[in-house]
Amino acid sequence: MPFELEEYPVSLGVPLQRYLNYLKNERGYSQHTLASYTRTLCHLCKYLLENQINSWEHVKADDLKGWLMVFRKEQLKPSSIQAKISASKGLFKYLLQKQLVKNDPSELLMAPKAGRALPKNLAVDEMDVLLSFVPETTIEYRDKAMLELFYSSGLRLSELATLTIGNIDLAEKQVRVLGKGKKERVLPIGRMAIKALSDWLSVRIEFNKYQLDALFLSQLGNSISVRQIDQRLKHWAKQQGIHNIVHPHKLRHSFASHMLESSGDLRAVQELLGHENLSTTQIYTHLDYQHLASVYDSAHPRAKKKPNNK
């Protein structure tokens, strides 16, 4: 749903337009996230107008609860309702900071609780199988490099798709990534990914019809799209006999889970993933209880086993 300013009274439309511009230009939100926020907040505007409210200053907590009740009656998932709440909270926080409202009516909004669905990941053995193919064609060399780098550095799909030749430093074994909020981070590249990237770069010229600096190119010579990456990943999962549903984010989650299971260092994994909040990392990286217990027993001063004193 595109935002049409003229559809709304100035007192609603102009502040909303400024907020959306802020998310795009200052916070660096992706087009997908911006589209989601726009749909939600336009829906809120229309609900307010239907209830004779034409200014953000006049919105009360009960008005927002009534708006959310629409979604509850439609039996939206709690996670979807939480997304609506987050969008409204972000808007009113911005309006309060800009002194466009005196109070924040969204402050006490709460989503219905739901069991947290942990992301699934591929087992280490499954990752080994997925990445075990030996490339023979230019496309396969490209695919091998993409998948190895994906898993090696825990990249987001959008981060992988927008990499340039200049982002890769094979000598230093690192990749420079521009993540969410236009925040840059430098990540290590593993040995197998270095080999795959070197092989790809040696044949990349065959696809580089337009002298682009994009790291990964399509057969037509264009920068590879996120859709094409997803399709190639699914192709190789099927080709390699992986029965689980495999998508790009599953590789990122597998990277996070395997790193955390091996190291137990949540903060380091947070930095590698580019998460602003540690709580996000905790959601994406689940450990079985046995592993958590063993880490606790070996690390906590009052849990360590003491030698027997005879």
C-alpha positions in Angstrom: 0.0 0.0 0.0 1.8 3.2 -1.2 1.4 6.2 1.0 -0.7 8.9 -0.6 -0.4 12.1 1.4 -3.5 13.7 -0.1 -5.7 10.9 1.2 -5.3 12.2 4.8 -5.8 15.4 6.7 -2.6 17.4 7.1 -2.5 16.8 10.8 -2.3 13.0 10.2 -0.6 12.8 6.8 2.3 15.2 7.2 3.7 13.8 10.5 3.3 10.3 9.1 5.2 11.2 5.9 8.0 12.7 8.0 8.2 9.5 10.1 8.4 7.3 7.0 11.1 9.5 5.5 13.0 9.3 8.8 12.9 5.5 8.7 14.1 5.4 5.1 16.8 8.1 5.2 18.1 8.1 8.8 17.4 4.6 10.0 18.1 2.9 6.7 15.1 0.6 6.8 14.8 -1.8 3.9 12.0 -1.4 1.3 10.3 -4.5 2.6 10.2 -3.2 6.2 9.2 0.3 5.0 6.3 -1.2 3.0 5.1 -3.2 6.1 5.2 0.0 8.3 3.4 2.0 5.6 0.6 -0.6 5.3 0.2 -0.8 9.1 0.2 3.0 9.7 -2.0 3.8 6.8 -4.5 1.3 8.2 -4.3 3.0 11.5 -4.9 6.4 9.9 -8.0 5.1 8.1 -9.3 3.6 11.4 -8.8 6.9 13.2 -10.7 8.8 10.5 -13.5 6.4 10.6 -13.8 7.2 14.3 -13.7 11.0 13.7 -10.1 11.4 14.9 -8.0 13.6 12.6 -4.9 14.4 14.6 -2.2 12.3 16.3 -2.5 14.6 19.3 -6.1 13.4 19.9 -5.3 9.7 19.8 -5.9 7.9 23.1 -4.8 4.5 24.4 -8.4 3.2 24.0 -8.4 4.2 20.3 -5.3 2.1 19.7 -6.8 -0.8 21.6 -9.9 -0.6 19.4 -7.7 -0.6 16.3 -5.9 -3.7 17.5 -9.2 -5.4 18.3 -9.9 -5.3 14.5 -6.9 -7.6 14.0 -7.8 -9.8 16.9 -11.3 -10.3 15.5 -9.6 -11.3 12.2 -7.6 -13.9 14.3 -4.2 -12.6 13.3 -1.3 -14.4 14.8 0.1 -12.8 18.0 3.4 -12.2 16.2 1.5 -10.2 13.5 -0.3 -8.2 16.1 3.1 -7.5 17.8 4.4 -6.1 14.5 1.4 -3.7 14.4 2.1 -2.6 17.9 5.8 -2.1 17.2 4.9 0.1 14.2 2.6 2.3 16.2 5.0 2.5 19.1 7.8 3.6 16.8 5.5 6.3 15.3 4.4 7.7 18.6 8.0 7.7 20.0 9.0 9.8 17.0 6.1 12.1 17.4 6.9 12.6 21.1 10.5 13.3 20.4 9.5 15.9 17.8 7.0 17.4 20.3 4.1 16.7 17.9 2.2 15.0 20.7 2.3 15.6 24.4 1.7 11.9 25.5 2.4 8.5 24.1 -0.9 6.5 23.9 0.9 3.4 22.7 3.1 3.2 25.8 1.1 0.4 27.6 0.1 -1.6 24.5 0.8 -5.3 24.8 0.4 -8.1 22.3 -1.2 -11.4 23.3 1.4 -13.9 24.5 2.3 -16.8 22.3 4.8 -19.6 22.4 8.0 -18.5 20.8 8.7 -20.5 17.7 12.4 -21.0 17.5 13.9 -20.8 14.0 15.0 -24.1 12.6 18.5 -24.7 11.5 20.4 -27.4 9.5 22.6 -29.8 11.4 26.3 -29.6 10.8 26.2 -32.9 8.9 23.4 -31.5 6.6 25.5 -28.3 6.0 28.4 -30.5 5.0 26.2 -32.4 2.5 24.8 -29.2 1.1 28.2 -27.7 0.5 29.9 -30.9 -0.7 29.2 -30.5 -4.4 32.2 -30.1 -6.7 31.6 -27.2 -9.2 32.2 -27.8 -12.9 30.5 -24.9 -14.6 30.7 -21.1 -14.1 27.3 -21.1 -12.5 28.3 -23.8 -10.1 31.5 -22.0 -9.1 29.4 -18.9 -8.4 26.8 -20.9 -6.4 29.5 -22.7 -4.4 31.1 -19.3 -3.5 27.7 -17.8 -2.5 26.7 -20.7 -0.3 30.1 -21.1 1.3 30.3 -17.3 2.1 26.7 -17.4 3.3 27.4 -20.0 5.9 31.0 -18.9 6.7 30.1 -15.4 7.7 26.4 -15.6 8.7 25.2 -12.9 6.2 21.7 -11.7 5.6 20.3 -12.4 2.2 20.3 -8.7 1.3 23.9 -8.3 2.5 25.1 -11.1 0.3 23.2 -9.8 -2.8 24.7 -6.3 -2.5 28.4 -7.3 -2.0 30.9 -5.8 -4.4 34.4 -6.9 -5.3 35.8 -4.2 -3.0 34.0 -5.7 0.0 36.1 -8.9 -0.2 39.7 -9.0 1.0 40.9 -12.6 0.5 44.4 -11.8 1.7 43.1 -10.6 5.1 40.3 -13.3 4.9 37.5 -10.8 5.7 34.4 -9.3 4.1 33.0 -5.8 4.8 29.3 -5.8 5.1 26.7 -2.9 5.2 23.9 -4.2 7.4 20.7 -3.0 8.8 20.6 0.7 9.6 23.5 1.2 7.2 25.9 -0.1 9.9 29.1 -1.6 8.6 30.8 -4.6 10.1 33.9 -6.6 9.1 33.6 -10.4 9.3 36.1 -13.2 9.0 35.9 -15.6 6.0 36.5 -19.3 6.6 39.1 -21.4 4.7 36.5 -23.2 2.6 34.8 -20.0 1.6 38.2 -18.4 0.7 38.8 -21.3 -1.7 35.4 -21.1 -3.2 35.6 -17.3 -3.7 39.1 -17.6 -5.3 37.7 -20.2 -7.7 34.7 -18.0 -8.6 36.8 -14.9 -9.1 39.0 -16.7 -11.5 36.0 -17.4 -13.8 33.7 -14.4 -12.9 34.8 -12.5 -16.1 32.7 -14.9 -18.1 29.6 -13.3 -16.6 30.8 -9.8 -16.3 29.4 -8.4 -19.6 28.8 -4.9 -18.3 32.0 -4.4 -16.2 30.0 -4.3 -12.9 31.7 -4.4 -9.5 29.0 -6.7 -8.0 30.6 -9.7 -6.5 28.0 -12.2 -7.7 26.6 -11.9 -11.2 23.8 -13.6 -13.1 24.4 -15.3 -16.5 23.0 -12.2 -18.2 25.7 -10.1 -16.6 23.5 -8.3 -14.0 23.9 -8.2 -10.2 22.3 -11.4 -8.9 18.9 -10.8 -7.2 17.8 -12.0 -3.8 15.2 -14.1 -5.6 17.8 -15.8 -7.8 19.9 -16.6 -4.7 16.9 -18.1 -3.0 16.2 -20.2 -6.1 19.8 -21.4 -6.4 19.9 -22.4 -2.7 16.7 -24.4 -3.1 18.1 -26.0 -6.3 21.2 -27.2 -4.4 19.3 -28.4 -1.4 17.2 -30.6 -3.7 20.2 -31.7 -5.7 22.1 -32.7 -2.6 19.1 -34.6 -1.1 18.4 -32.2 1.8 14.8 -33.0 2.8 14.4 -30.0 5.1 13.0 -26.8 3.6 16.0 -24.7 3.0 15.9 -20.9 2.6 18.6 -18.2 2.9 17.8 -17.2 6.5 18.1 -20.9 7.6 21.8 -20.7 6.6 22.3 -17.6 8.7 20.5 -19.2 11.6 22.6 -22.4 11.2 25.7 -20.3 11.3 24.6 -18.7 14.5 23.6 -21.9 16.2 26.7 -23.8 15.2 29.0 -20.9 16.3 27.2 -20.6 19.7 27.2 -24.3 20.3 31.0 -24.5 19.6 32.0 -21.3 21.5 29.2 -20.5 24.0 30.1 -16.8 23.4 26.8 -15.0 22.9 28.3 -11.6 22.6 30.7 -12.6 19.9 27.9 -14.2 17.9 25.8 -11.0 18.4 28.6 -9.0 16.8 29.0 -11.4 13.9 25.3 -11.3 13.1 25.1 -7.6 13.4 22.3 -7.6 16.0 21.8 -4.4 17.9 20.2 -6.1 20.9 21.5 -9.2 22.6 17.9 -10.4 23.0 17.6 -10.8 19.2 20.6 -13.1 19.2 19.1 -15.2 21.9 16.0 -15.7 19.8 17.9 -16.7 16.8 20.4 -19.0 18.5 18.8 -21.8 20.5 20.9 -24.4 22.4 19.7 -27.6 23.8 19.6 -27.8 27.6 22.4 -30.3 27.9 24.8 -27.9 26.2 23.7 -25.0 28.3 24.1 -27.1 31.4 27.6 -28.1 30.5 28.6 -24.5 29.7 27.2 -23.5 33.1 28.9 -26.2 34.9 32.3 -25.4 33.4 32.0 -21.6 33.7 30.1 -20.7 36.8 32.4 -20.3 39.9 29.9 -22.0 42.2 29.0 -24.7 39.7 32.5 -26.0 38.9 33.2 -29.4 40.2 35.8 -29.4 43.0 38.5 -32.0 43.3 37.9 -34.6 45.9 39.7 -33.8 49.1 40.7 -37.0 50.8 
